Amino acid sequence: IKGAFWICSLAVVALLSVPRIGGSEHLWMNGLYDTVCAVVFFPLLVYLGASGKTTDKITTRVCKFLGDISYPLYMVHYPFIYLYYAWVKNENLTFEQSLPGAAALVAGSVILAYLCLKLYDEPVRRFLTKRLLPKQKL
């Protein structure tokens, strides 16, 4: 599928940009939305993304970068999410007031994940590969 990466990227941004559906009196609507996303839309996006090919340099580089930092990002972002939520809740911030903090959290998490990748993950993998994998005879 041509342009699958960009289609999927826009779809993920659109799906995740919905902060909450319904009010506090209609929590079931938010649960229904989350369920439909998890059961229908996200598997469809995985299928669509797996069906695509990167055809240009920029898309290939973006995909490689995102793939490289995906696990470190998964590992480092969680404590910062809790700090962010606590800050928003304790200060009773509105969405608009908390947006700069959210942007800083995203940028900071990506930077920290990249640093973890380059300064820890890749060097440790190289070391373990040299030490534990047998040398191949050519």
C-alpha positions in Angstrom: 0.0 0.0 0.0 1.6 3.3 -1.1 2.0 5.8 1.6 1.0 3.4 4.4 3.5 4.9 6.9 2.1 8.4 6.5 -1.6 7.2 6.5 -1.0 5.1 9.6 0.9 8.0 11.3 -2.0 10.4 10.7 -4.5 7.9 11.8 -2.7 7.2 15.1 -2.4 10.9 15.8 -6.1 11.4 15.1 -7.1 8.4 17.2 -4.9 9.3 20.1 -5.7 13.0 20.0 -9.2 12.3 21.4 -8.5 12.9 25.2 -11.9 11.8 26.4 -15.4 11.1 25.0 -18.4 11.9 27.1 -18.3 13.6 30.4 -17.9 12.2 33.9 -21.5 11.2 33.8 -20.9 9.1 30.6 -17.7 7.2 31.3 -19.0 4.3 29.3 -18.6 6.3 26.1 -14.9 6.6 26.7 -14.6 2.9 27.5 -16.4 2.1 24.3 -14.1 4.4 22.2 -11.0 2.8 23.8 -12.3 -0.7 23.1 -13.2 0.0 19.5 -9.7 1.5 19.0 -7.9 -1.5 20.7 -10.1 -4.1 19.0 -10.7 -2.7 15.5 -8.6 0.4 14.6 -5.2 -0.5 16.0 -5.1 -4.0 14.5 -6.2 -2.5 11.2 -3.4 0.0 11.4 -0.9 -2.7 12.2 -2.1 -4.6 9.1 -2.0 -1.5 7.0 1.5 -0.6 8.2 2.8 -4.1 7.6 1.4 -3.9 4.1 3.3 -0.8 3.2 6.8 -0.2 1.9 9.0 2.8 2.4 10.0 4.2 -0.9 11.8 7.4 -0.1 14.8 8.3 2.0 12.9 10.5 4.5 10.3 7.9 5.3 13.0 5.2 5.6 15.0 7.4 8.0 11.9 8.3 10.1 10.9 4.6 10.3 14.4 3.5 11.3 14.6 6.2 14.0 11.2 5.4 15.4 12.0 1.7 15.4 15.3 2.3 17.1 13.9 4.4 19.9 10.6 2.5 20.4 11.8 0.2 23.2 13.9 2.8 25.0 11.0 5.2 24.8 8.6 2.5 26.1 11.0 2.1 29.1 11.7 5.7 30.0 8.4 7.5 29.4 6.3 5.8 32.1 7.6 7.6 35.3 7.4 10.9 33.6 3.8 10.3 32.6 2.9 9.8 36.2 4.8 13.0 37.2 3.0 14.9 34.5 -0.4 13.6 35.6 0.3 14.5 39.2 1.4 18.0 38.2 -1.8 18.5 36.1 -4.0 17.1 38.9 -2.4 18.9 41.8 -2.3 22.3 40.0 -5.9 21.8 38.6 -4.6 22.7 35.1 -6.8 23.0 32.0 -5.9 21.3 28.8 -4.5 24.5 27.4 -2.4 25.2 30.5 -0.9 21.7 30.5 -0.1 21.6 26.8 3.4 23.1 27.0 4.2 20.6 29.7 2.9 17.8 27.6 5.0 18.9 24.6 8.1 19.1 26.8 7.3 15.6 28.1 7.1 14.2 24.6 10.3 15.9 23.5 12.2 15.1 26.7 11.1 11.5 26.6 12.3 11.1 22.9 15.6 12.7 23.7 16.1 10.6 26.8 15.2 7.5 24.9 17.7 8.3 22.1 20.4 8.9 24.7 19.6 5.6 26.4 19.8 3.9 23.0 23.1 5.4 22.0 24.8 5.4 25.5 23.5 2.2 26.9 21.5 -0.1 24.7 23.7 -0.3 21.6 27.0 -0.5 23.5 25.7 -3.2 25.7 24.4 -5.2 22.7 27.7 -4.9 20.9 29.6 -6.0 24.0 27.3 -9.0 24.6 27.4 -9.9 20.9 31.2 -10.0 21.0 31.4 -11.9 24.2 28.5 -14.4 23.9 28.1 -15.2 20.2 30.6 -17.5 18.7 32.8 -16.3 15.9 31.4 -17.5 12.5 33.8 -19.3 10.2 33.8 -18.0 6.7 
